[in-house]
Amino acid sequence: MDQLARLRWQCRRGTKELDLLLQSYLETGYLVADDEEKELFVELLELEDDELLAVLMGESEVETGELKLLVEKIRAFAVARV
């Protein structure tokens, strides 16, 4: 299984909100991201579903500034798709 297929599988979380946010970013932003941002996305996917949902919905914050920027990008890609 290649990296993109593995990430597609990891982005399927079983909640509509998470699936939409993560898939939107994966299909657009991830493909043009630099290696550092791609690593941050993989790190973000390691969060538990409830924590990841809280972070992406703005109810909780991540620890680092780089992850905060990525979370903002993910939200922007989802809004742009709607």
N, CA, C and O of each residue as an XYZ file, in Angstrom:
328
protein
N       0.866     -1.183      0.000
C       0.000      0.000      0.000
C       0.902      1.232      0.000
O       1.805      1.342      0.829
N       0.663      2.143     -0.914
C       1.501      3.340     -0.964
C       1.077      4.361      0.097
O       0.029      4.227      0.729
N       1.915      5.377      0.273
C       1.708      6.369      1.337
C       0.357      7.074      1.213
O      -0.347      7.221      2.211
N      -0.012      7.506      0.023
C      -1.273      8.227     -0.156
C      -2.480      7.340      0.151
O      -3.439      7.792      0.776
N      -2.434      6.099     -0.278
C      -3.528      5.171      0.019
C      -3.627      4.921      1.521
O      -4.728      4.831      2.065
N      -2.490      4.808      2.188
C      -2.481      4.599      3.637
C      -3.089      5.814      4.341
O      -3.865      5.660      5.284
N      -2.744      7.007      3.889
C      -3.294      8.226      4.487
C      -4.794      8.339      4.235
O      -5.544      8.762      5.115
N      -5.232      7.962      3.039
C      -6.665      7.974      2.741
C      -7.411      7.095      3.750
O      -8.478      7.460      4.245
N      -6.830      5.943      4.038
C      -7.446      5.028      4.987
C      -7.462      5.637      6.385
O      -8.457      5.516      7.099
N      -6.365      6.294      6.787
C      -6.286      6.908      8.106
C      -7.231      8.101      8.238
O      -7.638      8.445      9.347
N      -7.580      8.728      7.130
C      -8.487      9.874      7.157
C      -9.943      9.455      7.311
O     -10.794     10.293      7.608
N     -10.238      8.206      7.119
C     -11.607      7.703      7.298
C     -11.796      7.400      8.770
O     -11.351      6.360      9.255
N     -12.450      8.296      9.482
C     -12.557      8.195     10.920
C     -13.937      7.778     11.391
O     -14.112      7.487     12.574
N     -14.919      7.739     10.510
C     -16.241      7.299     10.904
C     -17.176      8.407     11.346
O     -18.347      8.156     11.630
N     -16.675      9.619     11.407
C     -17.568     10.751     11.673
C     -17.543     11.643     10.438
O     -16.490     11.904      9.854
N     -18.696     12.089     10.069
C     -18.832     12.878      8.853
C     -17.928     14.115      8.863
O     -17.295     14.439      7.859
N     -17.878     14.798     10.009
C     -17.095     16.025     10.116
C     -15.609     15.757      9.913
O     -14.946     16.452      9.144
N     -15.092     14.749     10.605
C     -13.675     14.430     10.451
C     -13.364     13.962      9.041
O     -12.374     14.387      8.446
N     -14.189     13.105      8.515
C     -13.964     12.609      7.161
C     -13.919     13.761      6.162
O     -13.034     13.800      5.307
N     -14.845     14.683      6.257
C     -14.884     15.814      5.344
C     -13.643     16.684      5.477
O     -13.013     17.021      4.474
N     -13.291     17.047      6.688
C     -12.131     17.909      6.910
C     -10.837     17.256      6.436
O     -10.048     17.876      5.724
N     -10.625     16.026      6.825
C      -9.366     15.357      6.502
C      -9.265     15.020      5.016
O      -8.206     15.204      4.415
N     -10.340     14.535      4.422
C     -10.309     14.202      2.998
C     -10.123     15.440      2.125
O      -9.413     15.396      1.121
N     -10.760     16.537      2.510
C     -10.607     17.779      1.739
C      -9.157     18.211      1.694
O      -8.638     18.579      0.639
N      -8.504     18.164      2.846
C      -7.094     18.560      2.892
C      -6.228     17.555      2.132
O      -5.352     17.950      1.363
N      -6.464     16.278      2.339
C      -5.640     15.262      1.695
C      -5.700     15.372      0.176
O      -4.677     15.237     -0.496
N      -6.880     15.613     -0.364
C      -7.056     15.661     -1.815
C      -6.526     16.939     -2.444
O      -6.319     16.982     -3.656
N      -6.301     17.973     -1.658
C      -5.847     19.239     -2.236
C      -4.541     19.726     -1.601
O      -3.518     19.826     -2.278
N      -4.577     20.020     -0.338
C      -3.422     20.620      0.326
C      -2.247     19.686      0.498
O      -1.099     20.085      0.298
N      -2.518     18.451      0.865
C      -1.433     17.505      1.103
C      -0.612     17.279     -0.158
O       0.611     17.153     -0.090
N      -1.262     17.227     -1.284
C      -0.572     16.930     -2.542
C       0.461     17.981     -2.918
O       1.426     17.678     -3.621
N       0.272     19.207     -2.461
C       1.219     20.283     -2.785
C       2.043     20.715     -1.573
O       2.823     21.663     -1.662
N       1.878     20.036     -0.456
C       2.582     20.399      0.772
C       4.050     19.990      0.698
O       4.415     19.051     -0.011
N       4.888     20.717      1.447
C       6.287     20.320      1.543
C       6.415     19.148      2.515
O       5.446     18.765      3.171
N       7.602     18.591      2.600
C       7.808     17.398      3.429
C       7.497     17.656      4.897
O       6.951     16.784      5.572
N       7.834     18.839      5.400
C       7.572     19.155      6.805
C       6.071     19.148      7.103
O       5.630     18.600      8.114
N       5.295     19.765      6.206
C       3.843     19.800      6.409
C       3.240     18.410      6.304
O       2.307     18.085      7.038
N       3.753     17.596      5.414
C       3.267     16.225      5.287
C       3.528     15.444      6.570
O       2.675     14.674      7.010
N       4.690     15.636      7.169
C       5.008     14.973      8.436
C       4.077     15.454      9.545
O       3.650     14.662     10.384
N       3.762     16.750      9.552
C       2.842     17.297     10.549
C       1.446     16.699     10.394
O       0.773     16.428     11.388
N       1.012     16.495      9.155
C      -0.299     15.898      8.906
C      -0.339     14.472      9.451
O      -1.321     14.069     10.074
N       0.716     13.721      9.217
C       0.791     12.354      9.744
C       0.751     12.387     11.267
O       0.094     11.554     11.891
N       1.453     13.346     11.865
C       1.438     13.502     13.324
C       0.033     13.825     13.827
O      -0.409     13.295     14.846
N      -0.657     14.692     13.108
C      -2.016     15.065     13.484
C      -2.954     13.857     13.431
O      -3.836     13.709     14.276
N      -2.756     13.009     12.444
C      -3.599     11.818     12.295
C      -3.400     10.809     13.420
O      -4.217      9.905     13.589
N      -2.338     10.951     14.179
C      -2.082     10.045     15.302
C      -2.963     10.363     16.510
O      -3.043      9.560     17.440
N      -3.623     11.522     16.510
C      -4.514     11.873     17.613
C      -5.733     10.956     17.612
O      -6.160     10.464     16.567
N      -6.276     10.739     18.790
C      -7.527      9.979     18.907
C      -8.658     10.784     18.254
O      -8.588     12.010     18.171
N      -9.684     10.092     17.798
C     -10.774     10.739     17.075
C     -11.403     11.898     17.835
O     -11.609     12.970     17.265
N     -11.709     11.700     19.105
C     -12.367     12.756     19.863
C     -11.460     13.975     20.034
O     -11.928     15.113     19.978
N     -10.175     13.740     20.240
C      -9.229     14.852     20.369
C      -9.040     15.557     19.030
O      -8.989     16.786     18.976
N      -8.935     14.790     17.957
C      -8.764     15.363     16.627
C      -9.981     16.193     16.227
O      -9.836     17.277     15.662
N     -11.164     15.694     16.515
C     -12.381     16.438     16.215
C     -12.420     17.751     16.993
O     -12.763     18.793     16.435
N     -12.074     17.706     18.263
C     -12.057     18.921     19.084
C     -11.062     19.935     18.543
O     -11.346     21.133     18.528
N      -9.911     19.475     18.103
C      -8.890     20.378     17.552
C      -9.385     21.003     16.250
O      -9.282     22.216     16.066
N      -9.917     20.186     15.353
C     -10.346     20.694     14.050
C     -11.601     21.564     14.137
O     -11.838     22.400     13.265
N     -12.396     21.372     15.176
C     -13.595     22.191     15.371
C     -13.309     23.437     16.217
O     -14.207     24.242     16.464
N     -12.078     23.588     16.651
C     -11.705     24.779     17.407
C     -12.057     24.727     18.875
O     -12.017     25.750     19.558
N     -12.399     23.556     19.372
C     -12.758     23.409     20.782
C     -11.539     23.118     21.653
O     -11.611     23.208     22.878
N     -10.439     22.777     21.027
C      -9.195     22.462     21.713
C      -8.048     22.939     20.832
O      -8.238     23.181     19.640
N      -6.873     23.074     21.407
C      -5.718     23.524     20.625
C      -4.608     22.501     20.675
O      -4.487     21.735     21.631
N      -3.799     22.500     19.633
C      -2.615     21.651     19.591
C      -1.453     22.397     20.229
O      -1.519     23.609     20.436
N      -0.397     21.670     20.534
C       0.696     22.236     21.302
C       1.605     23.176     20.513
O       2.010     24.212     21.040
N       1.931     22.847     19.287
C       2.926     23.623     18.552
C       2.298     24.578     17.549
O       1.187     24.367     17.063
N       3.040     25.627     17.259
C       2.583     26.615     16.288
C       2.454     26.048     14.894
O       1.558     26.435     14.144
N       3.355     25.120     14.535
C       3.302     24.525     13.209
C       2.019     23.719     13.033
O       1.379     23.774     11.983
N       1.652     22.974     14.065
C       0.405     22.213     13.993
C      -0.806     23.139     13.956
O      -1.793     22.837     13.285
N      -0.743     24.253     14.665
C      -1.850     25.221     14.633
C      -2.057     25.735     13.216
O      -3.191     25.855     12.751
N      -0.957     26.041     12.529
C      -1.061     26.518     11.145
C      -1.672     25.447     10.242
O      -2.491     25.751      9.374
N      -1.274     24.208     10.449
C      -1.825     23.122      9.647
C      -3.320     22.955      9.912
O      -4.095     22.750      8.978
N      -3.723     23.039     11.162
C      -5.147     22.933     11.509
C      -5.937     24.037     10.799
O      -7.020     23.781     10.274
N      -5.407     25.247     10.781
C      -6.069     26.351     10.082
C      -6.177     26.060      8.590
O      -7.207     26.339      7.976
N      -5.123     25.503      8.005
C      -5.156     25.148      6.584
C      -6.223     24.104      6.306
O      -6.970     24.212      5.333
N      -6.291     23.102      7.157
C      -7.279     22.030      6.969
C      -8.689     22.609      7.009
O      -9.534     22.256      6.186
N      -8.938     23.487      7.957
C     -10.255     24.144      8.032
C     -10.532     24.953      6.771
O     -11.646     24.927      6.247
N      -9.524     25.669      6.283
C      -9.693     26.507      5.084
C     -10.017     25.661      3.859
O     -10.863     26.047      3.052
N      -9.364     24.521      3.707
C      -9.651     23.654      2.562
C     -11.073     23.131      2.609
O     -11.723     23.017      1.570
N     -11.563     22.813      3.786
C     -12.930     22.311      3.920
C     -13.940     23.419      3.589
O     -14.950     23.158      2.936
N     -13.674     24.634      4.031
C     -14.576     25.760      3.764
C     -14.571     26.068      2.270
O     -15.620     26.356      1.694
N     -13.400     26.010      1.640
C     -13.292     26.304      0.208
C     -14.058     25.293     -0.642
O     -14.537     25.630     -1.724
N     -14.173     24.079     -0.166
C     -14.878     23.035     -0.913
C     -16.381     23.160     -0.840
O     -17.089     22.654     -1.711
N     -16.880     23.829      0.188
C     -18.330     23.912      0.387
C     -18.933     24.910     -0.510
O     -20.147     25.113     -0.479
